Amino acid sequence: MESKEFEILNLISTLEKIKGRHTELVSVYVPAGFDLNIIKAHLLEEKNTASNIKDRNNRKNVITALEKIINEIRLINQPPKNGLIIFCGNISDKEGEPDIRLWSLEPPIKSDIRIYRCDQRFVTEPLKEMLNKGKAYGLLVMDHREATIGLLDGPNITVLKHMKSMVPGKFSKGGQSAMRFTREREGLIRDFYREVGESLKSLLADKNISGIIVGGSGPAKDNFVESSFFPSQFKLLGVKNVGYTDESGLEELINKSQDILADERIVIEREYVQRLMKSIADNDHMAVYGEDQTRAELEKDNVDILLLSNGLPEDKKSELYYMGVDHKAQVEFISSESSDGSQLYSLGGVAALLRKPSSQF
């Protein structure tokens, strides 16, 4: 999880605790590239309509919220590349003592959603859905003996299916003729390719993947992707040579696919953790781990990148996150479920890459 995602999750948690006395909480979602003049015109119409609200306090709160949103939009020439989301309304629980707050953010992914709603609750569901729409990739490692299908979703690798073939070795046994053996073997290979292709379709059809990366040690992987059995509805992102065709092969495939996955979270997290482990192994004092040592470096403003495991308790994670922000550190959340993330978790879940060598040693 990235720090931006953590902030959005915290914001959602805050917004969902707020309940208006009336329909005085305004949610506005602006699609990427949308004309803000249209949004402003719409909000001005809503402001005029709000003047008809019978309850005086509610009327005043809604109009004030709309004015704040319109003023916020006036400060922006165009929405950020992913769009714009604004929440504004009275969060006070005391009748007649309004506290009108506004939150404005860029969605975590490019948004085509346009919403205007004035209700007793803020509309957070579309924002939560956006957080769950990170890129996912299908993974396949195979040879003529076996195949493993997996899913890479963020930093997490899931094994979806492991299958073995009925394909014999290249040489016949006994008195079977070479030609007959070859025909039978080729038929079994086709059957296996068909099984792999159908499994890919059934397992990945509803996963909203960006494409499939295929790996293996021999010609089977190349023959499969060039055959009619590779599902045409999926984009082939790359074919890599890997030595294993089981779960460890999926890990190896990801390691060999960093050119494809350069901007993906699993690669970014792996780089941070490997930098940490290398610094510890080299004993160069450019990294520390453990909460006490990390806090000490934060207080000296010596932390370049603060690494926090997602496995930490929420209160601890939040406290250290904001401490990192206060001391101008880049904060990175590392999944505790990945192989690299488990190394950080085993070190206490807290570590730091430093700006200069630590004086603690």
C-alpha positions in Angstrom: 0.0 0.0 0.0 1.3 3.4 -0.9 1.2 6.4 1.4 -1.4 8.1 -0.8 -3.6 5.1 -0.5 -3.2 5.1 3.3 -4.3 8.7 3.4 -7.3 8.0 1.3 -8.3 5.1 3.5 -8.0 7.3 6.6 -10.1 10.0 4.9 -12.8 7.4 4.0 -12.8 6.2 7.6 -13.3 9.9 8.8 -16.0 10.6 6.3 -18.0 7.5 7.0 -18.2 8.4 10.7 -20.0 11.7 9.9 -23.8 11.8 9.7 -25.6 15.0 8.9 -28.7 16.1 10.9 -30.3 16.8 7.5 -29.3 16.3 3.9 -26.4 18.7 4.3 -23.4 16.7 3.2 -22.3 17.3 -0.4 -20.3 14.9 -2.5 -18.9 15.9 -5.9 -17.1 13.6 -8.3 -15.6 15.2 -11.4 -14.3 12.9 -14.3 -10.8 13.2 -15.6 -10.6 15.9 -18.3 -14.1 17.2 -17.6 -14.9 20.9 -18.1 -15.0 22.5 -14.7 -17.1 25.4 -16.0 -19.9 22.9 -16.4 -19.5 21.7 -12.8 -19.5 25.2 -11.5 -22.7 26.1 -13.5 -24.3 22.9 -12.1 -23.4 23.8 -8.5 -24.6 27.4 -8.9 -28.0 25.9 -10.0 -28.0 23.6 -7.0 -27.2 26.6 -4.8 -30.2 28.5 -6.2 -32.4 25.4 -5.6 -31.1 25.1 -2.0 -32.6 28.5 -1.2 -36.0 26.7 -1.2 -35.0 24.4 1.6 -37.6 25.0 4.4 -35.4 24.3 7.4 -33.3 27.5 8.0 -30.2 25.8 9.5 -30.2 23.1 6.8 -30.6 25.7 4.1 -27.7 27.8 5.4 -25.4 24.8 5.8 -26.1 23.5 2.2 -25.6 26.9 0.6 -22.4 27.4 2.6 -21.1 24.0 1.6 -21.9 24.7 -2.1 -20.2 28.1 -2.0 -17.0 26.5 -0.5 -17.0 23.8 -3.2 -17.5 26.5 -6.0 -14.6 28.6 -4.5 -12.4 25.5 -4.4 -13.1 24.7 -8.0 -12.4 28.3 -9.0 -8.9 27.9 -7.7 -8.3 25.0 -10.1 -7.9 25.6 -13.9 -8.6 22.0 -14.8 -9.0 18.8 -12.8 -6.0 16.7 -12.0 -5.2 14.0 -14.5 -7.3 11.4 -12.6 -10.2 13.7 -12.0 -11.4 15.5 -8.8 -13.4 14.5 -5.7 -14.7 17.0 -3.2 -16.6 16.4 0.0 -18.0 19.3 2.0 -20.6 19.7 4.7 -21.5 20.5 8.3 -19.8 18.0 10.6 -20.9 19.6 13.9 -23.2 17.6 16.1 -24.6 20.8 17.7 -27.7 22.2 16.2 -27.2 25.9 15.2 -23.4 25.7 15.6 -22.2 24.6 12.1 -18.7 23.5 11.3 -18.5 23.3 7.5 -15.4 21.3 6.4 -14.1 20.6 2.9 -11.9 17.8 1.6 -10.5 17.8 -1.9 -8.5 15.0 -3.5 -7.4 13.5 -6.8 -8.7 9.9 -7.3 -6.1 7.1 -7.0 -6.9 6.0 -10.6 -8.3 7.8 -13.7 -12.0 8.3 -13.1 -15.0 8.6 -15.4 -17.5 9.0 -12.6 -19.6 12.2 -12.3 -21.7 12.5 -9.2 -23.4 15.3 -7.3 -25.3 14.3 -4.2 -26.5 16.2 -1.1 -27.4 13.7 1.6 -27.0 12.8 5.3 -23.9 10.7 4.3 -21.0 11.4 2.1 -20.8 9.2 -1.0 -17.6 7.2 -0.5 -18.4 3.9 -2.2 -17.0 4.9 -5.7 -13.8 6.1 -4.0 -13.4 2.8 -2.2 -14.0 0.9 -5.5 -11.2 2.9 -7.1 -8.8 1.8 -4.4 -9.5 -1.8 -5.3 -8.9 -1.4 -9.0 -5.2 -1.6 -9.1 -3.5 -3.5 -12.0 -3.6 -7.3 -11.9 -1.7 -9.7 -14.1 -2.2 -13.3 -15.0 0.9 -15.5 -14.5 1.6 -18.9 -16.2 4.7 -21.0 -15.9 4.7 -24.3 -17.8 6.6 -27.0 -19.6 5.2 -30.3 -21.1 5.0 -31.9 -17.7 3.2 -29.4 -15.6 1.8 -25.8 -15.4 1.0 -23.4 -12.7 -1.5 -20.5 -13.1 -1.2 -17.5 -10.7 -2.5 -14.0 -10.2 -0.4 -11.0 -9.4 -2.6 -8.4 -7.7 -0.6 -5.5 -6.3 2.1 -7.0 -4.2 0.3 -10.3 -3.7 0.8 -13.5 -5.7 -1.9 -16.1 -5.6 -1.7 -19.6 -7.0 -4.9 -20.3 -8.8 -4.2 -23.8 -10.2 -1.4 -26.4 -10.5 -1.9 -29.1 -13.1 0.2 -32.0 -14.4 0.1 -33.4 -17.9 -0.1 -37.0 -19.2 2.7 -36.2 -21.7 5.4 -38.9 -21.6 9.1 -38.3 -22.1 10.6 -37.9 -25.6 11.6 -41.6 -26.0 9.3 -44.5 -26.3 9.5 -47.6 -24.2 9.2 -51.2 -25.3 8.4 -52.1 -28.9 6.2 -49.1 -29.7 7.1 -47.6 -33.1 8.7 -44.1 -33.0 6.2 -42.7 -35.4 3.2 -43.9 -33.4 4.7 -42.7 -30.2 5.4 -39.3 -31.6 1.8 -38.9 -32.8 0.4 -40.0 -29.5 2.8 -37.7 -27.6 1.9 -34.7 -29.8 -1.8 -35.4 -29.2 -1.3 -35.4 -25.5 0.6 -32.1 -25.7 -2.3 -30.6 -27.6 -4.7 -31.9 -24.9 -2.5 -30.3 -22.3 -2.3 -27.0 -24.1 -6.1 -27.1 -24.4 -6.5 -27.7 -20.7 -4.1 -24.9 -19.8 -5.9 -22.5 -22.2 -9.4 -23.4 -20.8 -8.1 -23.0 -17.2 -6.7 -19.6 -18.0 -10.1 -18.5 -19.4 -12.1 -19.8 -16.5 -9.8 -18.6 -13.8 -8.9 -15.1 -15.1 -12.1 -14.1 -16.9 -13.4 -12.1 -14.0 -10.1 -10.8 -12.6 -9.9 -7.6 -14.7 -6.2 -8.3 -15.6 -4.0 -6.2 -17.7 -2.6 -9.3 -19.5 -0.7 -12.5 -19.0 3.0 -13.1 -18.5 4.2 -16.6 -19.5 7.4 -18.4 -18.4 9.0 -21.8 -18.7 12.3 -23.5 -19.3 11.8 -25.1 -22.7 9.9 -24.7 -25.9 6.4 -25.5 -24.4 5.8 -21.9 -23.3 6.6 -20.5 -26.8 4.6 -23.2 -28.6 1.6 -22.6 -26.3 1.4 -18.8 -26.8 1.8 -19.3 -30.6 -1.0 -21.9 -30.6 -4.7 -21.4 -30.9 -5.1 -22.5 -27.3 -3.8 -19.3 -25.8 -7.0 -17.3 -25.0 -7.4 -14.5 -27.5 -9.3 -12.3 -25.0 -6.1 -11.8 -23.0 -3.1 -9.6 -24.0 0.2 -11.5 -24.0 2.6 -9.1 -22.1 5.8 -11.2 -22.3 7.4 -14.6 -22.4 10.3 -15.3 -20.1 12.8 -18.2 -19.5 12.4 -19.5 -16.0 13.7 -22.7 -14.4 10.6 -23.8 -12.4 7.0 -24.5 -13.2 5.6 -24.6 -9.7 4.8 -21.8 -7.2 8.5 -20.9 -7.0 8.4 -20.4 -10.8 5.8 -17.7 -10.4 8.2 -15.8 -8.1 11.0 -16.3 -10.6 8.8 -15.1 -13.4 8.0 -11.9 -11.6 11.8 -11.4 -10.9 12.5 -11.9 -14.6 9.6 -9.5 -15.6 10.7 -6.3 -14.0 10.8 -4.6 -17.5 7.1 -5.3 -17.7 6.3 -4.6 -14.1 8.6 -1.6 -13.6 5.9 0.6 -12.2 4.0 -2.1 -10.3 3.9 -2.2 -6.5 5.5 -5.6 -6.0 8.7 -4.5 -7.9 8.8 -1.1 -6.0 8.4 -2.8 -2.6 11.0 -5.5 -3.5 13.5 -2.8 -4.4 13.1 -1.0 -1.1 13.4 -4.2 1.0 16.4 -5.4 -1.0 18.1 -2.0 -0.4 17.4 -2.5 3.3 18.8 -6.0 3.4 21.9 -5.1 1.4 22.6 -2.2 3.8 22.3 -4.5 6.8 24.5 -7.1 5.1 27.1 -4.5 4.1 27.0 -2.9 7.6 27.3 0.5 6.0 25.0 2.2 8.6 22.7 3.6 5.8 19.7 1.7 7.2 18.2 0.9 10.5 15.3 -1.4 11.6 13.2 -1.8 14.7 10.9 0.8 16.1 13.3 2.4 18.6 16.2 2.9 16.2 13.9 4.1 13.4 12.2 6.7 15.7 15.6 7.9 16.8 16.6 8.6 13.1 13.3 10.2 12.4 13.8 12.6 15.3 17.2 13.6 13.7 15.5 14.2 10.3 17.8 11.5 8.9 15.2 9.2 7.3 15.0 9.3 3.6 12.5 6.5 3.2 10.4 5.1 6.1 9.3 1.4 5.5 6.2 0.3 7.4 4.8 -3.2 7.2 1.0 -3.5 6.6 1.1 -6.1 9.3 1.6 -3.5 12.0 -1.4 -2.6 14.2 -3.4 0.2 12.7 -2.7 2.7 15.5 1.0 2.0 15.4 1.0 2.3 11.6 -0.9 5.6 11.7 1.3 7.1 14.4 4.6 6.2 12.6 3.2 7.3 9.2 2.4 10.8 10.5 5.7 11.0 12.3 7.4 10.2 9.0 5.4 12.9 7.2 6.2 15.4 10.0 10.0 14.7 9.6 9.8 15.0 5.7 10.5 11.3 5.1 9.0 9.4 2.1 6.7 6.8 3.7 6.3 3.4 2.0 3.9 0.7 3.1 5.2 -2.9 2.4 2.8 -5.8 2.1 3.4 -8.4 4.8 2.2 -11.2 2.5 4.9 -11.0 -0.1 8.2 -12.8 0.3 10.1 -9.5 0.6 7.5 -8.0 2.9 7.8 -10.9 5.2 11.5 -10.1 5.7 10.6 -6.6 6.8 7.9 -8.0 9.1 10.4 -10.4 10.7 12.5 -7.4 11.5 9.7 -5.8 13.5 7.8 -4.2 10.6 9.6 -0.9 10.9 12.8 0.2 9.1 14.4 3.2 7.5 16.7 4.0 4.6 18.8 6.9 5.7 20.1 10.2 4.3 23.5 9.8 5.9 25.1 7.0 8.0 23.6 6.5 11.4 25.5 7.7 14.5 23.8 5.0 16.6 26.5 2.4 15.7 
